[in-house]
Amino acid sequence: MEDKTPLKHQALKHLKTIDNHLEIDGNIVKNLAIQAGSVPFYAYDRSAIERRLVDMRARLPEQLFIHYAIKANPMPALVQFLSDKVDGFDVASVKEMEIALDSGMSSDFISFAGPGKTQHEIEAGVAAGITFHVESETELKRIIAAGKEQEEKPKVAIRVNPEFELKSSGMQMGGGPKQFGIDAEKVPALLRMLDPEDAEFIGFHIFSGSQNLKEEAIIESQQKAVDLAIDLARHAKQSVVAVNIGGGFGIPYFPGEKSLDLDPIAKNLENLLEQMDECLPGAQLIIELGRYIVGEAGYYVCEVIDKKVSRGEIFLITNGGLHHHLAASGNFGQVIRKNYPLVVGNRVYSEITDVVNVVGPLCTPLDILATKMELPYCEPGDYIVVLQSGAYGYSASPHGFLSHPAPAELLV
């Protein structure tokens, strides 16, 4: 449940990222811990999220539709907060669909993607009136059958697996053999078979990769996605209402990484909108972002429980770790483990430092939050704060592993 106590708001307004450090006034993290009721916890800064969206609206084309991908962070209070600030929600499960609907977002602006939708999810989605991003011919048949059973015409968009990939992407979602979407070369035949009496055709979802910090790669992928949508639209029996070209906008996590420059992307999107006005008149152009909207606005806080030296190396043992923050442990897609940015929450700056390993309490060598990182001198009772933790943190972690308590979540 969202907590709106004045103490918490007063606390977090001083908590901000500056060159991957926190500027903390007094006992800010301690006050947040009191409000959370326990440590570890996650805190999400609504003002930082709003600043990101305001900046995006100012720099990206006005005609562009911005959707939030709930999988990045499905905290209900956060989704509720975003419901009047974005143009739609993209969901990947029936639970996420329920969270989106509970926020007040119209079903007309909710889309449902994922390669293994269950019969229950399909039936619930048809009943709710959301748009399905269709991942296979079999799935399309099930959606149509559910619509006939309910005497409702389902809304469908074809998720296309393109031949191209998003270059330099953290995770490849398209190109080559994939579980996502329908291979582009198979889509024309499917469109010719799609009877307007069976389903309302909305358009296409073409998403080729995520977590990208290369503007030129994003521009190339977006151009190819729109070109492909225009080409495929020739085979459809209904007009294209929307083209969702996914997201892919990354945020910096590691040394040497720079924030994405939106300006060249925005300029190219202007051109794409003109292209769509000419070739797909009336169709919406949608980008679907999750991490980029909330990732930098979140913090994960845990407490140092013990400090030990093992063969010359210092270990700070905390009550948090991979069971709460799998991504920070390096076990959520990293090939070579790198340290997330983290600080000592109650002592960000100090003349005395140590090179330390920050680990969790689990009985596995994978439970690591930082290796050989220089931090201010630490003792048990100090707080470790992991930055860039607003996306794929809490919900992407195995809370049940070794049965430790789950962390609290705060929207402040």
Residue pairs with C-beta under 8 A, 6 or more apart in sequence:
1 77
2 77
2 80
2 81
2 411
3 35
3 410
3 411
3 412
5 35
7 31
7 34
7 35
8 31
8 32
8 35
8 410
8 412
9 412
11 28
11 31
11 32
11 35
11 412
12 28
12 32
12 43
12 45
12 47
12 412
13 47
14 23
14 24
14 25
14 28
15 22
15 23
15 24
15 28
15 29
15 32
15 43
15 45
15 299
16 22
16 23
16 45
16 48
17 48
17 296
17 387
20 252
20 341
20 387
21 343
21 348
21 349
22 299
22 343
22 345
22 348
22 385
22 387
23 348
24 345
24 346
24 348
27 346
28 345
29 301
29 345
29 346
29 383
29 385
30 346
30 383
32 41
32 43
32 301
32 410
32 412
33 39
33 41
33 301
33 383
35 410
35 412
36 43
36 408
36 410
37 408
38 405
38 407
38 408
39 301
39 302
39 303
39 319
39 320
39 383
40 300
40 301
40 302
40 303
40 318
40 319
40 320
40 324
40 407
40 408
41 300
41 301
41 407
41 408
41 409
41 410
42 298
42 299
42 300
42 301
42 389
42 393
42 394
42 407
42 408
42 409
42 410
43 298
43 299
43 301
43 409
43 410
43 412
44 73
44 75
44 78
44 294
44 297
44 298
44 299
44 390
44 409
44 410
44 411
44 412
45 297
45 298
45 299
45 412
46 78
46 81
46 297
46 411
46 412
48 296
48 297
49 78
49 81
49 82
49 293
49 294
49 297
49 390
50 85
52 292
52 293
52 296
52 297
53 66
53 85
53 86
53 293
55 262
56 66
56 262
56 293
57 66
59 262
59 263
59 266
60 66
60 262
60 265
60 266
60 269
60 287
61 266
61 269
61 270
61 273
63 273
63 285
64 269
64 273
64 285
64 286
64 287
65 87
65 88
65 242
65 284
65 285
65 286
65 287
66 86
66 87
66 286
66 287
66 289
67 86
67 87
67 88
67 89
67 90
67 109
67 111
67 244
67 286
67 287
67 288
67 289
68 79
68 82
68 86
68 88
68 89
68 90
68 288
68 289
68 290
68 293
69 89
69 90
69 92
69 247
69 288
69 289
69 290
70 79
70 89
70 90
70 91
70 92
70 96
70 99
70 100
70 290
71 90
71 91
71 92
71 96
71 290
71 392
71 395
72 290
72 291
72 293
72 294
72 295
72 390
72 391
72 392
73 290
73 294
73 298
73 390
73 391
73 392
73 393
73 394
73 395
74 95
74 96
74 99
74 395
75 394
75 395
75 409
75 411
76 99
76 102
76 103
77 411
78 294
78 411
79 89
79 99
79 100
79 103
80 102
80 103
80 104
81 411
82 89
82 103
82 293
83 89
83 103
83 104
83 105
84 104
86 293
87 109
87 286
88 105
88 109
88 110
88 111
88 286
89 100
89 103
89 105
89 109
89 110
89 111
90 110
90 111
90 112
90 113
90 244
90 288
91 97
91 99
91 100
91 110
91 111
91 112
91 113
91 130
92 112
92 113
92 114
93 114
93 121
94 118
94 120
94 121
94 124
94 125
97 110
97 112
97 121
97 124
97 125
97 128
97 130
100 110
101 107
101 110
101 128
107 128
107 129
107 130
108 129
110 128
110 130
110 131
111 130
111 131
111 132
111 133
111 157
111 205
111 244
112 121
112 125
112 130
112 131
112 132
112 133
113 133
113 135
113 159
113 205
114 133
114 135
115 135
115 136
115 179
115 180
115 181
116 135
117 125
117 132
117 135
117 139
117 142
119 142
119 146
122 132
122 139
122 142
122 143
122 146
123 146
123 149
123 150
125 132
125 143
125 154
126 143
126 146
126 147
126 150
126 152
126 154
127 150
127 152
129 152
129 155
130 155
131 155
131 156
131 157
131 202
132 139
132 143
132 154
132 155
132 156
132 157
133 157
133 158
133 159
133 181
133 205
133 244
134 140
134 143
134 156
134 157
134 158
134 159
134 182
135 159
135 179
135 180
135 181
135 182
136 182
137 182
137 186
137 190
140 156
140 190
140 194
140 199
143 154
143 156
143 199
144 154
144 198
144 199
146 154
147 153
147 154
147 198
147 199
148 198
153 197
153 198
153 199
153 200
154 199
154 200
155 199
155 200
155 202
156 194
156 199
156 200
156 201
156 202
157 201
157 202
157 203
157 204
157 205
157 242
157 244
158 181
158 182
158 187
158 190
158 191
158 203
158 204
158 205
158 232
159 180
159 181
159 182
159 204
159 205
159 206
159 207
160 174
160 181
160 182
160 184
160 187
160 204
160 205
160 206
160 228
160 229
160 232
161 174
161 175
161 178
161 180
161 181
161 182
161 183
161 184
162 174
162 175
162 184
162 206
162 208
162 224
162 225
162 228
163 175
163 184
164 174
164 175
164 208
164 221
164 224
165 172
165 174
165 175
165 176
165 208
165 209
165 221
166 172
166 173
166 174
166 208
166 209
166 210
166 212
166 217
166 218
166 221
166 248
167 209
167 214
167 217
167 220
167 221
168 212
168 213
168 214
168 217
169 208
169 209
169 210
169 211
169 212
169 217
169 248
170 209
170 210
170 211
170 212
170 250
170 333
171 209
171 210
171 211
171 333
172 178
172 208
172 209
173 180
173 207
173 208
173 209
173 210
173 246
174 180
174 181
174 206
174 207
174 208
174 209
175 208
180 207
181 205
181 206
182 190
184 228
184 232
187 232
187 235
188 232
188 235
189 235
191 201
191 232
191 235
191 236
191 237
192 235
192 237
194 201
194 236
194 237
194 238
195 237
196 237
196 238
200 238
201 236
201 237
201 238
201 240
201 241
202 240
202 241
202 242
203 229
203 233
203 240
203 241
203 242
203 243
203 244
203 283
204 228
204 229
204 232
204 233
204 240
204 243
204 244
205 244
205 246
206 225
206 228
206 229
206 243
206 244
206 245
206 246
207 244
207 245
207 246
207 247
207 248
207 288
208 221
208 224
208 225
208 246
208 248
209 221
209 246
209 248
210 246
210 247
210 248
210 250
210 291
211 248
211 250
211 251
211 291
212 218
212 248
212 249
212 250
212 260
213 250
213 251
213 252
213 257
213 258
213 259
213 260
215 260
215 261
215 264
215 265
216 264
218 248
218 249
218 260
218 265
219 264
219 265
219 268
221 245
221 248
222 245
222 265
222 268
222 269
222 272
223 268
223 272
225 243
225 245
225 246
226 243
226 245
226 272
226 275
226 276
226 285
229 240
229 243
229 245
229 280
230 275
230 276
230 279
230 280
233 240
233 279
233 280
239 280
239 282
239 283
240 280
240 283
241 282
241 283
241 284
242 283
242 284
242 285
242 286
243 276
243 280
243 283
243 284
243 285
243 286
244 286
244 287
244 288
245 285
245 286
245 287
245 288
246 287
246 288
247 287
247 288
247 289
247 290
247 291
247 292
249 260
249 265
249 287
249 289
249 291
249 292
250 260
250 291
250 292
251 259
251 260
251 291
251 292
251 295
251 296
251 388
251 391
252 258
252 259
252 388
253 338
253 340
253 341
253 388
254 338
254 339
254 340
254 341
260 292
269 285
269 287
272 285
273 285
276 283
276 285
290 391
291 390
291 391
291 392
294 390
294 391
295 388
295 389
295 390
295 391
295 392
296 387
296 388
296 390
297 390
298 388
298 389
298 390
298 391
298 393
299 385
299 386
299 387
299 389
299 390
300 320
300 324
300 325
300 328
300 385
300 386
300 389
300 393
300 407
301 320
301 345
301 383
301 384
301 385
301 386
302 318
302 319
302 320
302 321
302 324
302 360
302 369
302 383
302 384
302 386
302 407
303 318
303 319
303 320
303 381
303 382
303 383
303 384
304 316
304 317
304 318
304 378
304 379
304 380
304 381
304 382
304 383
304 384
305 317
305 318
305 319
305 361
305 380
306 316
306 317
306 380
307 314
307 315
307 316
307 317
307 378
307 379
307 380
308 314
308 315
308 317
309 315
313 357
313 372
314 354
314 355
314 356
314 357
315 356
315 357
315 358
315 359
316 356
316 357
316 358
316 359
316 375
316 378
316 384
317 359
317 360
317 361
318 358
318 359
318 360
318 361
318 369
318 384
319 360
319 361
319 404
320 360
320 369
320 384
320 407
321 329
321 359
321 360
321 361
321 362
321 367
321 368
321 369
322 328
322 329
322 331
322 360
322 362
322 364
322 366
322 367
322 368
322 397
322 398
322 401
323 360
323 362
323 367
323 397
323 398
323 399
323 400
323 401
323 402
323 404
324 360
324 393
324 394
324 397
324 399
324 406
324 407
325 369
325 386
325 389
325 393
325 394
325 397
326 332
326 396
326 397
326 398
327 333
327 340
327 392
327 393
327 396
327 397
328 340
328 342
328 369
328 386
328 389
328 393
329 360
329 366
329 367
329 368
329 369
330 337
330 338
330 368
331 366
332 392
332 396
337 368
337 371
339 369
339 370
339 371
339 373
340 369
340 370
340 386
340 387
340 388
340 389
341 386
341 387
341 388
342 358
342 369
342 370
342 373
342 375
342 384
342 385
342 386
342 387
343 375
343 384
343 385
343 387
344 350
344 375
344 376
344 378
344 382
344 383
344 384
344 385
345 382
345 383
345 384
345 385
346 382
346 383
347 376
347 377
347 378
347 382
348 376
349 376
350 376
350 377
352 376
352 377
353 374
353 375
353 376
353 377
354 374
354 375
354 376
354 377
354 378
355 372
355 373
355 374
356 370
356 372
356 373
356 374
356 375
356 378
357 368
357 370
357 371
357 372
357 373
358 368
358 369
358 370
358 373
358 375
358 384
359 367
359 368
359 369
360 367
360 368
360 369
361 367
361 404
362 401
362 402
362 404
363 402
369 384
369 386
394 407
394 409
399 406
